[in-house]
Structure formats: structure tokens, C-alpha cells
Amino acid sequence: MNWKRLLFLTHRWIGIGMCLLFALWFASGIVMMYVDYPELTYVESVAAHPDLQRDRVELTPFEAARTCAFPIRPKGRLFSSANDST
């Protein structure tokens, strides 16, 4: 068998395989449009989370906000004045 024939057959079978793959992908997309995902109830969702260990908390929310990289702006302030250094 010469290399042109081998290349032709390889191209054909790779094309057939990819055609089947894309057909299945298309069909699964159609199914996903019409079938809803299962949803957890509130009780199931809460049961899946670990309990909060309050004894491990080291900072208050205000201390954590002071140490973060982003400055905290007061609410209600839409524009900065020309005198602001921030």
C-alpha cells in the first residue's frame, strides 16, 4: 500500500470519527437545552457545607477590611473632588 492510499484512508476514518463526535456533541446540546439540571434544596445545600468554627476566626470584619489591598470607600460617594488624594 502506498503512502497516498494510507493518507486517504487515515483522513477518511478520522473524518468519520470526528463526524460522530460532533453529532453526539450537537445532540447532547439539544438535550441540555430542554432538560433542567437537578437542584439542591436549601436543607441539602446547608448539610453539604461544614460548620463554621468561630473559635478559629482571628479578625473582625473591620480589621480584615483595614488590611485588604483595596481602599474602602464610604457609601453614597459617587464622585471624588479635585482635592482628594485618593
Summary of the structure (lengths in Angstrom):
residues: 86
radius of gyration: 29.6
end to end distance: 75.5
largest distance: 82.7
contacts: 104
relative contact order: 0.04
helix: 57%
strand: 0%
